[in-house]
Amino acid sequence: MPIIVNLDVMMAKRKMSLNELSEKVDITLSNLSILKTGKAKAIRFSTLESICSALDCQPGDILEFRTEE
């Protein structure tokens, strides 16, 4: 899949654990883990907005598009 999820990178930069982000965003650990590992098929804009707010970042800091060569 050409869309890469860099959630773990932003969490590390902000020194935030999965548990802490889960509480701030009000999303289950399992759903957050699915997103973090890149296994999610979709994300709601409201969820993305909450994650960006909690991590003080832009959507482009979390999601990246790479063309396959």
Buried (B, 14 or more C-beta within 10 A) or exposed (E): EEEEBBBEBBBEEBEBEBEEBBEBBEBEEEBBBBBBEEEBEEBEEEBBEBBBEBBEBEEEBBBEEEEEE
